[in-house]
């Protein structure tokens, strides 16, 4: 009897501590739908049968809603995954929006999605994902828009969920959807003077998601970063971003190493497609396997059975990358 009890206790402990196995896929965030051989190879190994594909952005200029960066498609683009259309909408689009404009916006977005699907013969899923960094001031109109889009599209409408929207859920509100995609990146601004990794600082993320297990929407998928960039700082302390830089790019005789991920320019010239002056500093921010492992280990204790959506599918970021967490 004692042996049986002991084995039961071991089983319970093992069950509670066993790490989840996560299926995964990617966000595709380029304006033109085209894959090189490396991207196709990596995508073929993905274990989620969907590719989350940005179709266009929506912004408001003046009093008009405008689609921005609408996708085009290369003839060679062909994937086995079903496409989930993703639309990014700026928060200011919902500022001072009128009730009749909400219906117009939902109808217009759905019409443009349908047009792109038809034009490019895309095999799409029965889901539309909306990405918007809504605030307390826009939440009611944004939530009304989500309901309206579901009504006019007849599809499942899902949305992204940022860290501050989890921590401040009482003020920010709970979106009227059955599934959200938790964006586990952008923990701070890259344009601040900080030693933190602005893409992903794990202690900051943990503080924001301390109560994510109490979030009212139970179906949560997790978006993790695999991208990198360089932050250039000039003599005045102003910053700008250069996409897709890595530590390897910092190997140059015209650079003075400050640390393993930061250099100072020793000679004026063109670097990374930009003219940079002597004295400018470049700091690379990237994501390590250990960071991703720490995040998934933390979330495994908070969220039951989630898939991972990596941001983003690009050979610069997926080449020789461990994606099994």
C-alpha positions, -999 to 999 in steps of 0.1 A, spaced: 0 0 0 28 24 9 45 16 -24 13 23 -44 9 57 -25 45 66 -32 41 58 -69 9 79 -71 27 109 -55 56 106 -80 31 104 -109 13 136 -96 46 154 -93 58 143 -127 24 153 -143 26 187 -128 61 194 -138 62 178 -172 70 204 -199 44 209 -226 52 201 -262 42 230 -284 31 229 -320 42 260 -339 39 281 -370 48 317 -381 36 351 -388 43 362 -424 47 400 -423 61 410 -457 42 431 -483 49 406 -511 40 369 -507 71 351 -518 93 324 -501 129 316 -507 141 280 -504 152 284 -467 118 299 -457 99 272 -475 120 244 -459 114 258 -424 77 263 -431 73 227 -443 84 216 -408 59 237 -390 34 217 -370 5 242 -369 -15 239 -401 -19 277 -405 3 306 -417 -7 339 -401 -3 363 -430 -5 401 -428 -29 413 -456 -27 450 -450 -27 477 -424 -54 502 -417 -48 538 -406 -68 570 -405 -55 601 -423 -76 631 -419 -111 617 -417 -106 588 -440 -98 552 -433 -69 540 -456 -55 505 -463 -17 506 -462 8 482 -477 -17 458 -492 -1 425 -501 8 413 -536 17 378 -545 45 361 -564 33 333 -587 57 309 -570 41 314 -536 24 281 -526 21 267 -491 4 237 -476 -8 256 -447 -41 275 -446 -37 312 -446 -51 332 -417 -56 368 -428 -41 393 -403 -49 430 -404 -31 456 -383 -52 486 -373 -37 516 -357 -53 527 -324 -60 562 -337 -83 546 -363 -108 542 -335 -104 576 -319 -137 596 -323 -151 570 -347 -188 572 -353 -212 543 -349 -220 542 -387 -182 543 -394 -176 511 -374 -199 492 -397 -183 508 -428 -148 499 -415 -157 463 -408 -174 459 -442 -145 475 -461 -119 454 -443 -139 422 -450 -144 432 -487 -106 438 -492 -97 406 -475 -121 387 -498 -108 405 -528 -71 395 -521 -82 359 -514 -100 358 -548 -73 376 -567 -45 353 -555 -65 321 -551 -55 317 -515 -65 287 -494 -77 305 -462 -89 293 -428 -122 304 -413 -105 330 -391 -96 366 -394 -71 380 -369 -70 417 -359 -39 433 -345 -45 465 -326 -29 481 -296 -62 494 -282 -64 516 -252 -89 523 -225 -102 552 -246 -108 532 -277 -117 498 -262 -155 501 -265 -154 511 -302 -128 485 -310 -148 458 -293 -179 469 -312 -158 467 -344 -147 431 -336 -184 420 -332 -193 438 -364 -165 422 -384 -176 387 -371 -212 395 -382 -203 407 -418 -176 381 -424 -193 351 -410 -159 339 -397 -142 335 -364 -126 368 -354 -96 367 -331 -72 394 -319 -38 400 -305 -33 407 -268 -4 428 -256 13 425 -222 -1 458 -208 -36 447 -219 -32 416 -197 -19 434 -167 -45 462 -169 -74 440 -179 -99 458 -157 -91 492 -173 -84 478 -208 -113 455 -210 -117 420 -223 -122 417 -261 -153 399 -273 -135 370 -289 -131 333 -281 -93 332 -288 -64 357 -284 -28 357 -294 -5 368 -266 23 389 -279 53 380 -258 76 407 -271 81 445 -273 86 447 -235 99 482 -238 106 509 -264 139 504 -284 141 542 -286 147 546 -248 181 548 -233 181 515 -215 203 485 -210 173 462 -213 166 441 -244 136 460 -258 124 430 -278 122 407 -249 132 413 -213 120 382 -195 117 397 -159 95 425 -173 74 399 -192 69 378 -161 58 409 -141 32 418 -167 19 382 -170 19 372 -133 -18 368 -134 -23 356 -170 -37 324 -157 -67 344 -144 -74 360 -178 -111 355 -187 -104 342 -222 -91 307 -218 -80 300 -254 -46 316 -256 -20 311 -283 15 326 -278 34 347 -302 72 346 -296 99 368 -312 128 354 -333 136 387 -350 166 410 -343 175 446 -351 202 472 -345 196 504 -326 218 533 -338 225 561 -314 240 594 -328 259 621 -310 227 638 -298 214 606 -282 188 601 -309 180 566 -320 169 548 -352 164 511 -360 181 490 -386 161 458 -392 176 423 -391 211 430 -377 229 403 -358 260 401 -337 279 387 -367 273 420 -385 293 438 -359 326 422 -371 343 451 -390 377 467 -387 360 501 -387 341 492 -355 353 493 -319 337 466 -298 321 479 -266 305 446 -257 295 414 -275 264 432 -289 275 468 -291 300 488 -312 312 523 -319 318 535 -354 355 545 -359 352 558 -395 324 576 -414 309 553 -441 280 532 -454 272 504 -430 241 481 -432 227 503 -460 230 535 -440 255 563 -438 268 563 -402 293 588 -388 323 582 -366 312 580 -330 278 566 -337 270 535 -316 251 504 -327 235 480 -303 222 447 -316 192 432 -299 184 395 -306 166 366 -289 185 336 -275 172 301 -271 176 304 -234 153 334 -233 126 316 -253 130 285 -231 126 306 -199 94 322 -213 78 289 -223 88 273 -190 70 302 -173 39 301 -195 36 263 -192 27 269 -156 1 296 -165 -15 285 -198 -29 251 -207 -20 237 -241 -9 266 -263 7 267 -297 35 291 -306 34 315 -335 69 328 -342 74 364 -354 84 362 -381 90 339 -411 122 354 -427 154 335 -437 173 361 -417 157 349 -385 148 312 -391 181 300 -405 196 274 -380 171 284 -354 158 260 -327 120 262 -329 111 233 -306 102 247 -272 
